[in-house]
Amino acid sequence: MTLTKQQRLVRTLAESKKDTTMTRKVDTYEYESLEKMIKNEEIPPSEIAELFTDKSYYEWYSKRNFV
């Protein structure tokens, strides 16, 4: 599986932030819309990194996108 530049960026941000203190709790109703926005590059990298401090969101996103 070849990753695009954006996919590599998101995965790197996710992996680097997954064990840090949560700075933002993501509500479950936001999961899919945020996933779509991340994939469409509508969210800046700094905010993506902050989203992945929520361990529940990180786990959900990684199961769907980092297979």
C-alpha positions in Angstrom: 0.0 0.0 0.0 1.5 3.3 -1.1 0.6 6.3 1.0 0.1 9.8 -0.3 2.0 12.7 1.2 -1.2 13.8 3.2 -1.7 10.2 4.5 1.9 10.1 5.7 1.5 13.4 7.4 -1.7 12.4 9.2 -0.2 9.1 10.3 3.0 10.7 11.6 0.9 13.3 13.5 -1.3 10.6 14.9 1.6 8.3 16.0 3.5 11.2 17.6 0.5 12.5 19.6 -1.3 9.3 20.7 0.5 9.0 24.0 0.4 12.7 25.0 -2.0 14.4 27.4 -5.4 15.0 25.9 -5.9 18.6 24.9 -9.2 18.2 23.1 -12.0 15.7 23.5 -13.7 14.7 20.3 -17.4 14.0 20.5 -18.4 10.7 18.9 -20.9 12.5 16.6 -17.9 14.5 15.1 -15.8 11.4 14.3 -16.9 10.9 10.7 -17.1 14.6 9.7 -13.6 15.2 11.1 -12.3 12.1 9.3 -13.7 13.5 6.0 -12.2 17.0 6.7 -8.8 15.5 7.5 -8.8 13.5 4.3 -9.9 16.5 2.3 -7.1 18.6 3.9 -9.5 21.0 5.4 -8.0 20.9 8.9 -4.5 22.3 9.5 -1.8 19.9 10.8 -1.6 21.6 14.2 -5.3 20.9 14.8 -5.0 17.3 13.5 -2.3 16.7 16.0 -4.5 18.1 18.8 -7.4 15.8 17.7 -5.2 12.7 18.0 -4.5 13.4 21.7 -8.0 12.0 22.3 -7.1 8.3 22.6 -10.7 7.2 21.6 -10.6 9.2 18.4 -7.1 8.0 17.6 -8.1 4.4 18.0 -11.3 4.8 15.9 -9.4 6.7 13.2 -6.5 4.4 13.1 -8.7 1.3 12.7 -10.4 2.8 9.7 -7.5 4.4 8.0 -4.2 2.9 9.1 -4.9 -0.8 8.1 
